[in-house]
Amino acid sequence: MNAVEVMRKGGVILYPTDTVWGIGCDATNSEAVAKVYAIKKRDDSKAMICLVDSDVRLQRYVRNAPEVALNIMELATKPTTIIFDNAVNLAENLIAEDGSIAMRITNEEFSKELCYRFQKPIVSTSANISGMPAAQNFKNISEEILNAVDYVCWSRRQEKQQHTPSSIIKIRNNGEIQIIRR
């Protein structure tokens, strides 16, 4: 069984992303999203990021994505997550109370291929219990997290280099821009 099959069946995976290791699932499946919140011991009012493989896919899940947001994602020198207004076609428990969603187009080889094969957005939240440090590498992931997921991807398990979370920018449809994390 592979990561795509597990997510199609509503399961939760552990996988390397363009930033830190992530816990992921089908971003359109509210039961799978609820499992991720439970694994992280996180309040579901705290939104999570979704990864997609292209701006075309992103625009299926964000109504009227501002052109400037897509340009920022394309030109950024480090992984950059944008919080968009008007999320659509996603699990209701993934969308923030104000109707926004955090999305990132991944360019890292493994996560991009995973998103492409899955053909839908994948939840990408750091592989840790809420409030604990993010797992920069596979070796930093706790037994509790490893045992809680349905599938652990094999790619990049031996890596030792430092990874950091993405930048996060909120871009409102009215043009207002707010930097959440550099």
N, C-alpha and C positions, 0 to 999 in steps of 0.2 A: 504494500500500500504506500502511496506517496502523499506529499503535502496537499496537492490539489484535490485528490480523492477525499482525504480527511476533511478538508474545508467544505467540499460539496455535500458531505454527509452531516454538516453542522459541527464538526470537530474543531479543536483548537490546536495550533501548531506553535513551535518555537523555531525561529529562523533568523539568520543574519540579514541585516538591512544595510542601507547606505550610511547608516550611523551606528547605533548600538544593536545588540541582539534584541529581537522583539518577540512578543507574544502576538499571534495573529489569528484571524478567523475571517469568515465571509462577512463583510461589512453590511450586507443586505439582510442578514439573518439575525433577528433580535434575540433568539435563544442562544445562539453562539456568542453574541456580544455580551449577554448576561453572564455567560460562563467566564469570559475574560475578566469582567468586573469582579466576579467572585474569586478567581484565582489571585488577582492583584489585591484583594481585600480593599477595594476602592469604591467610593461612593459613585453611583452612576450619574450624578450631576456633574462630575468632572469629565469633560469630553476627551476622547482619544483621537489620535491621528489615523488617517487612512492613506495607504500607498496605492498608486496607480502607475501604469507603464507609459501613459501618454496624455497629452493635453486633450486629445479627442475623447479618450475614456473619461477623463476628469469632467468634461463638459456634459456628460450624461448624468452626473450626480450633483452638479451645481448649476442652478438656473441663472443665466446672465452673468457668467464669470467675467469680471473686468479684464480688459486686454492688458492693463498694466500688471496685473497679478501673474498672468501667463508669461509676460516678458521678464518679470523678476525671476520667476522659476527657471526660465531658460538661460538667463544670463548670470545667475548666482554662481559664485565660485565654490560654495559649500552647500550641502543639502539644506534646502529652505522649504519650510512648511508654510502654507498660506491658510489663514482662516477666512473662509468665504461665507457670505450671506446666502440665503436661499438654497439650502441643501434639499435634494430630492432623491427619491428612489433608494434610500438607505434605511437601515434599521432605525426605528424611532428612538430607541434608547442610546443611539450613537450621536444623534443630532442634539446640539445644545438647546437650551430653553429659548434662546433668541433666534433659532432656526439656522444657526451657522454650523459649519463643519470644517475641521482642519484636514487639509489634503496636501500630499506631496507627490510629485512625479519623481520616481526613483530612477537613477541612472546606473546604479551598482548592478553588475552583471547578474548575480543570482536572484536578487529581489525583483529586478525588472522582468526576468524570464518567468519567475513565479507569477507575477501579476499578469503577464501576457497570457500564460497558459490558463490561469484561472478565469480570465475575462471579466473580472469584477474587481472593485476595490477590496483591499485586504486591510484589516485593522492592523496597526503597527504601534504597539505601546511597549515601553521598555520592559525587559524580562526581569522584573523584580516585584516584590511586595511594595505597595504604595508607601512612599516615605523613605524607602531604602535607596541606596545608590543604584544607578542604572548599571546593567551588566555590559561592560565594554567589550568583553570577549566571552566565549563559551565557558571558559574555566571560572568565570565570576558568577555564573548562574547558580542559585541555591538549589539544593536537593528538593525543597518544597515546590519550587516552580517546575523543575524537571519532572517530578512525579505527577504534577497536576495537569499537564498538557497531554493531548492524544497522540502527538507525533513530534519528533525532534529531527530537524533537517541535519544532514551530514556536512554540508558545505561550510568551509571556513572554521571548523572546530579547533584547529591548531594555531590559529592566529594569536599573536601577542601584542600587536601594535595598539596604541591608544586610539579610541574612538570617542566622539562627543555627540551629544544630541544635536538635532537640526536647529537652525534659526527658525523662529516663528514670527510671522508678520500677519496682523489682521488688516485686511483691506475690505472696507465696507463698500457697498454699491454706490454710496454717495461720494466716494472718493477719499473718505477719511482713512488714514493709514496710522497704525499703531504697532510699534515693535514690542513684541511680548518677550522674546528671548533672542539675544544676539548670537 
